[in-house]
Amino acid sequence: MGRVIFLVDMNAFYVSCEMARNPELKGKPAAVAGDPKYRSGIILAANYEARKFGVKTTMILHEAKKLCPNIIFIPPDRKLYETNSKAVMDILYRYTPIVEQNSIDEAWMDLTGSLKIFGEPVNIAKRIMGDIQNELDLWCSIGISENKFLAKMASEMKKPLGITELWKKDIQQKLWTLPIRNLYGIGKQTEAKLLTLGIEKIGDLASYDRRFLVKKFGKYGDEIYRLANGIDDSIVSENSHSKVKSIGRSTTLPRDITDIEEACKVIMYLAEEVGTEVRSGGERCRTIQISIKYGDFKSITRQTTIAPTCLTKDIYHSGISLLKKNWDTARPVRLLGISVSEFESDNEEEQLSLFSSTQISNVSEKEEKLEKTIDILRQKFGMDKIGRAVLMDHMTHGKS
């Protein structure tokens, strides 16, 4: 047997963490979301009971309430999710040292060297799923294949609590029969273009003229052709930890998005958390970076340098500016992240302010005091009890 790759994907992770903590939520439609009293409220994760009503991630809360009047909204608890994520990864490391965490709720594993110890791939998957369920009361789906892409496709085929094998010998039967929209890397616009070429199934794309696809779509055409044929040579590599201090947040979307306004909502929420953590350390950051991961697992990072700041609005606006400059409407996005680095302490900023105008300095100080007051209130009453209408207005009208 060649390589054996798993993709472990936690099912409805945020809201599943909440249900594990509060079993009374089980069986009821629920979602992790912002406070419905504020326009900043969006769905961050919905359980399967809520999804049956059409509730989706990034949906405005009042829209979700119309679809599902009995839905229970739960304020997000990032520390809980990060703690559970680490616990999940600790379980995965029991079976192999080669674990590549793709996001807070999913990871690839290379089990090639572990088969002699733990047995057949499906049996290993059952053990992992059982460990996660018994120890953490969380659900996952596991895809099994010989490369990362097919393992990911397999993990999506049966949810929740699914174990699916998708080897190259199976792609004609299991993969090629699926609609072209189901292939990661294919968004609505690309789907429409492919349909005009008579490409309706993944199998149609796999057998299409490769040179024509490259001519029409460029490098992207070659990528989707290779994926349709189950070709992915990338290795599973352990996540490297940067020596440079940074603070960041990212989230994997349960469905790929092509609407930049939806992306702006997500970036706003992530920027709120990053800004809060920066201020809690008494620091200011100079570098803002965004991460975009597409449906075909290709990632880009873009960064910019700004005047030292700890203000959420500065982090947010810089992130949105980067997002708009690099947003590719032809490619669906499955993960978004924003991080900051190159820190200065409050004392270092005092020296910088000597070269700034008194008016600018006073405005900055007032904004910082306001932000820190908001942080205190949120610590006391909850993250989503204080809305940020200015940012929402900019986002709603497409301003950066």
C-alpha positions as CSV (number, residue, x, y, z in Angstrom):
1,M,0.0,0.0,0.0
2,G,1.3,3.5,-0.8
3,R,0.6,6.6,1.2
4,V,-2.3,6.7,3.6
5,I,-3.7,10.2,4.3
6,F,-6.5,11.1,6.6
7,L,-8.5,14.4,6.7
8,V,-10.2,14.7,10.1
9,D,-12.9,17.3,9.9
10,M,-14.8,18.3,13.1
11,N,-18.6,18.5,12.5
12,A,-20.1,21.9,13.2
13,F,-17.2,22.4,15.6
14,Y,-18.1,25.7,17.4
15,V,-21.7,24.7,18.2
16,S,-20.7,21.1,18.9
17,C,-18.3,22.4,21.6
18,E,-21.2,24.4,23.1
19,M,-23.5,21.3,23.0
20,A,-20.8,19.2,24.7
21,R,-20.6,21.8,27.5
22,N,-24.3,22.2,27.7
23,P,-26.1,18.9,26.8
24,E,-29.5,20.6,27.0
25,L,-28.8,22.1,23.6
26,K,-28.6,18.7,21.9
27,G,-31.5,17.9,19.6
28,K,-32.5,21.6,19.4
29,P,-31.6,24.0,16.6
30,A,-28.8,26.2,17.8
31,A,-26.0,28.4,16.4
32,V,-22.9,30.2,17.7
33,A,-23.6,33.8,16.8
34,G,-23.4,37.5,17.8
35,D,-26.1,39.2,19.8
36,P,-29.3,39.6,17.8
37,K,-29.8,43.1,19.2
38,Y,-26.9,44.4,17.1
39,R,-26.4,44.5,13.4
40,S,-23.0,43.0,13.9
41,G,-24.6,39.7,14.7
42,I,-23.9,36.9,12.2
43,I,-24.0,33.1,12.3
44,L,-20.6,31.7,13.0
45,A,-21.6,28.0,13.1
46,A,-25.0,26.2,13.1
47,N,-25.8,22.7,14.2
48,Y,-27.4,20.2,11.9
49,E,-30.9,20.8,13.4
50,A,-30.6,24.4,12.5
51,R,-29.2,23.7,9.0
52,K,-32.3,21.7,8.2
53,F,-34.1,25.0,8.2
54,G,-31.6,26.6,5.8
55,V,-29.5,28.4,8.5
56,K,-26.0,29.1,7.1
57,T,-22.7,30.6,8.3
58,T,-22.4,34.4,7.8
59,M,-26.2,34.7,7.7
60,I,-27.5,37.8,9.5
61,L,-29.3,36.7,12.7
62,H,-32.7,38.1,11.9
63,E,-32.6,36.1,8.6
64,A,-31.8,32.9,10.6
65,K,-34.6,33.7,13.0
66,K,-37.1,34.0,10.1
67,L,-36.1,30.6,8.8
68,C,-35.9,28.9,12.2
69,P,-38.0,30.8,14.9
70,N,-37.0,28.5,17.7
71,I,-33.2,28.7,17.1
72,I,-31.0,29.2,20.1
73,F,-28.2,31.7,19.7
74,I,-25.0,31.2,21.8
75,P,-22.3,33.9,22.1
76,P,-18.9,32.7,20.9
77,D,-16.3,31.4,23.3
78,R,-13.0,31.4,21.5
79,K,-11.0,30.0,24.4
80,L,-13.4,27.0,24.6
81,Y,-12.9,26.2,20.9
82,E,-9.1,26.6,21.1
83,T,-9.0,24.3,24.1
84,N,-11.0,21.7,22.4
85,S,-9.1,22.1,19.2
86,K,-5.8,21.4,21.0
87,A,-7.4,18.4,22.7
88,V,-8.4,17.0,19.3
89,M,-4.9,17.5,17.9
90,D,-3.4,15.8,21.0
91,I,-5.6,12.7,20.1
92,L,-4.4,12.7,16.5
93,Y,-0.8,12.8,17.6
94,R,-1.3,9.5,19.4
95,Y,-1.5,7.8,16.0
96,T,1.2,9.7,14.0
97,P,3.7,12.5,14.5
98,I,2.9,13.8,11.0
99,V,-0.2,16.0,11.6
100,E,-0.8,19.1,9.6
101,Q,-3.5,21.3,11.2
102,N,-5.3,23.0,8.4
103,S,-7.6,25.1,10.7
104,I,-9.0,25.1,14.2
105,D,-11.4,22.3,13.3
106,E,-9.6,20.1,10.7
107,A,-6.2,18.4,10.1
108,W,-4.5,16.1,7.7
109,M,-2.6,13.0,9.0
110,D,-0.1,10.8,7.3
111,L,-0.7,7.3,8.6
112,T,1.6,5.5,6.2
113,G,4.1,4.6,8.9
114,S,1.4,3.7,11.5
115,L,-0.4,0.9,9.8
116,K,1.8,-1.8,11.2
117,I,1.1,-0.5,14.7
118,F,-2.6,0.3,14.5
119,G,-3.9,-1.9,11.7
120,E,-6.1,-1.1,8.6
121,P,-7.0,2.5,7.7
122,V,-10.7,2.1,8.4
123,N,-10.0,0.6,11.8
124,I,-7.7,3.5,12.7
125,A,-10.4,6.0,11.6
126,K,-12.9,4.2,13.8
127,R,-10.5,4.4,16.8
128,I,-9.8,8.1,16.2
129,M,-13.5,8.9,15.9
130,G,-14.3,6.9,19.0
131,D,-11.6,8.7,21.0
132,I,-12.8,12.1,20.0
133,Q,-16.4,11.2,20.7
134,N,-15.8,9.4,24.1
135,E,-13.3,11.8,25.5
136,L,-14.6,15.2,24.2
137,D,-18.2,14.5,23.2
138,L,-17.5,15.9,19.8
139,W,-18.2,14.5,16.3
140,C,-16.0,14.3,13.3
141,S,-15.9,12.9,9.7
142,I,-12.8,11.3,8.3
143,G,-11.7,11.0,4.7
144,I,-9.2,8.4,3.8
145,S,-7.1,8.4,0.6
146,E,-3.5,8.4,-0.8
147,N,-3.3,12.2,-1.1
148,K,-4.6,15.3,0.7
149,F,-7.1,16.4,-1.9
150,L,-8.9,13.1,-2.2
151,A,-8.9,12.7,1.6
152,K,-10.6,16.1,1.9
153,M,-13.2,15.2,-0.8
154,A,-13.9,12.0,1.0
155,S,-14.4,13.7,4.3
156,E,-17.2,15.8,2.7
157,M,-19.1,12.8,1.4
158,K,-20.7,11.7,4.6
159,K,-21.5,14.0,7.5
160,P,-21.8,13.9,10.4
161,L,-19.8,10.9,11.8
162,G,-18.8,9.6,8.4
163,I,-15.8,7.5,7.4
164,T,-15.2,7.4,3.7
165,E,-12.4,5.9,1.6
166,L,-11.7,7.5,-1.8
167,W,-8.7,5.9,-3.5
168,K,-7.6,6.8,-7.1
169,K,-9.1,3.5,-8.2
170,D,-12.5,4.7,-6.9
171,I,-12.6,8.1,-8.5
172,Q,-14.4,7.1,-11.7
173,Q,-17.3,5.7,-9.6
174,K,-17.3,7.9,-6.6
175,L,-15.9,11.3,-7.8
176,W,-16.5,11.6,-11.5
177,T,-20.3,11.1,-11.1
178,L,-20.6,14.2,-8.9
179,P,-21.8,17.6,-10.3
180,I,-18.9,19.9,-11.2
181,R,-19.9,22.3,-8.4
182,N,-18.8,19.7,-5.9
183,L,-15.2,19.8,-6.8
184,Y,-13.1,22.0,-4.5
185,G,-11.8,25.0,-6.4
186,I,-15.0,25.5,-8.5
187,G,-17.1,28.6,-7.6
188,K,-20.3,29.8,-9.2
189,Q,-18.6,31.8,-11.9
190,T,-16.3,29.0,-12.9
191,E,-19.1,26.6,-12.8
192,A,-21.1,28.7,-15.2
193,K,-18.2,28.9,-17.6
194,L,-17.6,25.2,-17.5
195,L,-21.3,24.5,-18.1
196,T,-21.2,26.5,-21.3
197,L,-18.4,24.1,-22.4
198,G,-20.6,21.1,-21.7
199,I,-18.7,20.2,-18.5
200,E,-21.4,19.2,-16.1
201,K,-19.8,16.4,-14.1
202,I,-16.4,16.1,-12.5
203,G,-15.7,13.3,-15.0
204,D,-16.4,15.6,-17.9
205,L,-13.6,17.9,-16.6
206,A,-11.2,15.0,-16.0
207,S,-11.5,13.9,-19.6
208,Y,-11.5,17.4,-21.2
209,D,-8.7,18.8,-23.4
210,R,-6.1,20.0,-20.8
211,R,-4.5,22.4,-23.2
212,F,-7.8,24.1,-23.9
213,L,-8.5,24.5,-20.2
214,V,-5.1,26.1,-19.7
215,K,-5.7,28.4,-22.6
216,K,-9.1,29.5,-21.2
217,F,-8.4,29.6,-17.5
218,G,-4.6,29.8,-17.3
219,K,-2.8,28.1,-14.4
220,Y,-6.1,27.6,-12.6
221,G,-7.4,25.5,-15.6
222,D,-4.4,23.1,-15.1
223,E,-5.1,22.9,-11.3
224,I,-8.8,22.0,-11.6
225,Y,-7.9,19.4,-14.4
226,R,-5.4,17.8,-12.1
227,L,-7.8,17.7,-9.1
228,A,-10.6,16.3,-11.2
229,N,-8.2,13.4,-12.0
230,G,-7.3,13.0,-8.3
231,I,-3.7,14.3,-8.7
232,D,-2.2,16.0,-5.7
233,D,1.5,15.6,-4.9
234,S,1.6,17.8,-1.8
235,I,2.9,16.3,1.4
236,V,1.5,16.3,4.9
237,S,3.9,18.4,6.9
238,E,3.8,19.3,10.6
239,N,2.8,22.9,11.2
240,S,5.8,25.1,11.7
241,H,5.7,27.7,14.6
242,S,7.0,31.1,13.6
243,K,9.7,32.5,15.9
244,V,8.2,36.0,15.3
245,K,5.5,36.8,17.8
246,S,2.1,37.3,16.2
247,I,-1.5,37.4,17.1
248,G,-4.0,36.0,14.7
249,R,-7.4,34.5,14.2
250,S,-8.7,32.4,11.3
251,T,-11.9,30.4,10.6
252,T,-12.8,27.7,8.1
253,L,-16.2,28.3,6.4
254,P,-18.5,25.3,6.2
255,R,-19.3,26.3,2.6
256,D,-17.1,28.0,0.1
257,I,-17.9,31.7,-0.5
258,T,-17.4,34.0,-3.5
259,D,-19.2,37.1,-2.1
260,I,-16.7,39.6,-0.7
261,E,-19.3,41.2,1.5
262,E,-19.7,37.9,3.3
263,A,-15.9,37.8,3.7
264,C,-15.9,41.3,5.1
265,K,-18.3,40.2,7.9
266,V,-15.9,37.4,8.9
267,I,-12.9,39.6,8.8
268,M,-14.7,42.1,11.0
269,Y,-15.4,39.5,13.6
270,L,-11.8,38.2,13.6
271,A,-10.4,41.7,13.7
272,E,-12.4,42.4,16.9
273,E,-10.8,39.4,18.6
274,V,-7.3,40.2,17.4
275,G,-7.6,43.9,18.5
276,T,-8.8,42.9,21.9
277,E,-5.9,40.6,22.5
278,V,-3.4,43.2,21.3
279,R,-4.7,45.7,23.8
280,S,-4.8,43.2,26.6
281,G,-1.0,42.9,26.2
282,G,-0.4,46.6,26.3
283,E,1.1,46.6,22.8
284,R,0.6,48.1,19.3
285,C,1.2,46.3,16.0
286,R,2.8,47.5,12.8
287,T,2.1,44.7,10.4
288,I,-1.3,43.5,9.3
289,Q,-1.6,40.2,7.4
290,I,-4.6,38.4,5.9
291,S,-4.8,34.8,4.8
292,I,-7.0,33.4,2.1
293,K,-7.4,29.7,1.4
294,Y,-9.3,28.7,-1.7
295,G,-11.4,25.7,-2.2
296,D,-8.6,23.9,-4.0
297,F,-6.4,24.3,-0.9
298,K,-4.1,26.9,-2.5
299,S,-3.4,29.7,0.0
300,I,-2.2,33.3,-0.2
301,T,-1.0,35.7,2.5
302,R,-0.8,39.4,2.0
303,Q,0.5,42.0,4.4
304,T,0.9,45.7,4.9
305,T,2.7,48.0,7.3
306,I,0.9,50.8,9.1
307,A,1.6,53.2,11.9
308,P,1.7,51.4,15.3
309,T,-1.8,50.8,16.5
310,C,-3.9,48.7,18.9
311,L,-7.3,49.9,17.5
312,T,-9.7,47.4,16.0
313,K,-10.8,49.8,13.3
314,D,-7.2,50.2,12.0
315,I,-6.7,46.4,12.0
316,Y,-10.1,45.9,10.3
317,H,-9.7,48.6,7.6
318,S,-6.1,47.4,6.8
319,G,-7.4,43.8,6.5
320,I,-10.3,44.8,4.3
321,S,-8.0,46.9,2.0
322,L,-5.8,43.8,1.6
323,L,-8.8,41.6,1.0
324,K,-10.3,43.8,-1.7
325,K,-7.0,44.2,-3.5
326,N,-6.4,40.4,-3.6
327,W,-10.0,39.0,-3.9
328,D,-10.3,36.6,-6.8
329,T,-14.0,36.4,-7.8
330,A,-13.4,33.3,-9.9
331,R,-12.2,31.2,-7.0
332,P,-14.3,30.2,-4.0
333,V,-12.8,30.8,-0.6
334,R,-13.0,28.3,2.3
335,L,-10.8,29.9,5.0
336,L,-10.1,33.5,6.0
337,G,-7.7,34.8,8.6
338,I,-6.1,38.0,9.9
339,S,-3.0,38.4,12.1
340,V,-0.8,41.2,13.4
341,S,2.9,41.3,14.2
342,E,5.9,43.6,14.8
343,F,4.8,44.8,18.2
344,E,5.7,47.9,20.2
345,S,5.0,48.5,23.9
346,D,3.0,51.5,25.1
347,N,6.3,53.1,26.3
348,E,7.8,52.8,22.8
349,E,4.8,54.6,21.4
350,E,5.3,57.5,23.7
351,Q,8.6,58.3,21.9
352,L,6.9,58.1,18.5
353,S,4.1,60.5,19.5
354,L,6.7,63.2,20.0
355,F,6.9,63.5,16.2
356,S,3.1,63.5,15.8
357,S,0.8,66.5,16.0
358,T,-0.9,67.1,19.4
359,Q,-4.3,66.8,17.7
360,I,-3.6,63.4,16.2
361,S,-2.1,62.1,19.5
362,N,-5.1,63.3,21.5
363,V,-7.6,61.6,19.1
364,S,-5.6,58.4,19.2
365,E,-5.5,58.4,23.0
366,K,-9.3,59.0,23.2
367,E,-9.9,56.1,20.8
368,E,-7.6,53.8,22.7
369,K,-9.4,54.7,26.0
370,L,-12.7,54.0,24.4
371,E,-11.5,50.6,23.0
372,K,-10.2,49.6,26.4
373,T,-13.4,50.5,28.0
374,I,-15.3,48.4,25.5
375,D,-12.9,45.5,26.3
376,I,-13.7,45.8,30.0
377,L,-17.4,45.8,29.3
378,R,-17.1,42.8,27.1
379,Q,-15.2,40.9,29.7
380,K,-17.9,41.6,32.2
381,F,-21.0,41.2,30.0
382,G,-19.9,39.1,27.0
383,M,-18.0,39.7,23.7
384,D,-21.1,40.5,21.6
385,K,-23.0,42.8,24.0
386,I,-21.2,45.9,22.6
387,G,-21.8,46.4,18.8
388,R,-19.5,48.3,16.4
389,A,-21.9,50.3,14.2
390,V,-19.3,52.3,12.5
391,L,-17.5,49.3,11.2
392,M,-20.7,47.7,10.2
393,D,-21.8,50.8,8.2
394,H,-18.5,50.8,6.3
395,M,-18.9,47.1,5.6
396,T,-22.5,47.4,4.5
397,H,-21.7,50.2,2.0
398,G,-18.6,48.5,0.8
399,K,-16.1,51.1,2.1
400,S,-12.6,50.3,3.3
